[in-house]
C-alpha cells in the first residue's frame, strides 16, 4: 500500500483524495489542512488521517501531493525544509513530491529542499469525476519507480499526458482553463435553444448528450474534426447557416485567442 500525504484539502485536494480512494486498498491517505471544517470533512466523509504538521505528514507518507494556493508556498517550503532528513554532501532525502500548484515550477522545490523525486501535475476540475486531462512533468534524474507511481496517480485522476515543464503554461491554457471555455460554450448553446423555443433545462440535457456523442464519435472514428465537419454540413442547409453566423463573429479566432491568453497568463505566473 502506497502512503499518500495531501497538503491542502481544498477542492483539488479533496478531488484527488476521492479519486485515489476508488482504488480500494492501494493507497493510504493522510492530509494536512489548516481549516478545521475541512479537516472534519476529510475525517468524517472520507476516513482520512489528519496530521498536525508537515513533519508528521511527511514522516508517514511515501509521496506528498502539494495542493495549496501559490501565496502559501513560501511558508510551506520553510516548514517542509525543516522536516526533510539531511543526506550525503548536504543534499536532502525524504518524501517524494507531486506539485499541483498553479504557476509553481519544480525548480523552486528542488533548490530549497534538494529533493530528487518530484513531479508537477496540471489537472482541471473534472478531476472531481476522475476524468481530468492531467499534464505531468518530471525533471531529469528521477527514479523509475517514482515515475511509474506518479503516472499511476495521474491516471487515477483521469488521463495522463507527459509533457516538458516549459509547455505546462500551454497545457494550462488549453485544458486547465479550457474547461471553462467549454462550460461557456455549453451555456451559450443552451441559451440558443431557449431563444428557439426550448426550455433551458431541456436544452441543457440535449447539449450535454450531444457533447458526449460528439466526443465518442471523434474518438472511435479516428478522424480529424474538420473531416467530420464535412459530414454534417450540407449545401445551403441549416448547419452551414449556423457556421456562417459563428464565423461572422470570429468564433475560431475567439477560441484560439482565449487559449493563447490563458497560456500567456500561466506563463506570467511562473516568472
CORQUITA-V475695 format. One record per pair of residues at least 12 apart in sequence whose C-alpha atoms are under 7 Angstrom apart, sorted by the first residue. I is the first residue (numbers start at 1). J is the second residue. If there is no record, write none. Layout:
# CORQUITA-V475695
i,j
I,J
I,J
This chain:
# CORQUITA-V475695
i,j
1,25
1,26
1,27
1,28
2,26
2,27
2,28
2,62
3,27
3,28
3,29
3,61
3,62
3,63
4,27
4,28
4,29
4,30
4,61
4,62
4,63
4,64
5,29
5,30
5,31
5,57
5,61
5,63
5,64
5,65
6,30
6,31
6,32
6,64
6,65
6,66
7,31
7,32
7,33
7,65
7,66
7,67
7,68
8,32
8,33
8,66
8,67
8,68
9,31
9,33
9,38
12,67
13,67
15,127
15,128
16,127
16,157
19,130
19,156
19,157
20,156
29,48
29,49
30,48
30,49
30,50
30,51
30,57
31,49
31,50
31,51
31,57
32,50
32,51
32,52
32,53
32,54
32,57
54,79
54,80
54,83
55,80
55,83
58,95
61,95
62,95
62,96
63,95
63,96
63,97
64,95
64,96
64,97
64,98
65,97
65,98
65,99
66,98
66,99
66,100
67,99
67,100
67,101
68,101
69,101
70,101
70,102
81,113
91,114
92,113
92,114
92,115
93,115
96,117
96,118
97,117
97,118
97,119
98,118
98,119
98,120
98,121
99,119
99,120
99,121
100,120
100,121
100,122
103,266
103,269
103,270
104,270
105,270
106,120
116,142
117,142
117,143
117,146
118,138
119,136
119,137
119,138
120,136
120,137
120,138
121,134
121,135
121,136
121,137
122,134
122,135
122,136
122,172
122,176
123,135
123,176
124,175
124,176
127,157
127,158
130,156
130,157
130,158
131,157
131,158
131,159
132,157
132,158
132,159
133,158
133,159
133,160
133,175
134,154
134,158
134,159
134,160
134,161
135,160
135,161
135,162
135,163
135,171
136,160
136,161
136,162
136,163
137,162
137,163
137,164
137,165
169,263
169,266
169,267
170,263
172,263
172,266
173,259
173,260
173,262
173,263
174,259
177,262
178,259
186,207
190,203
190,204
190,207
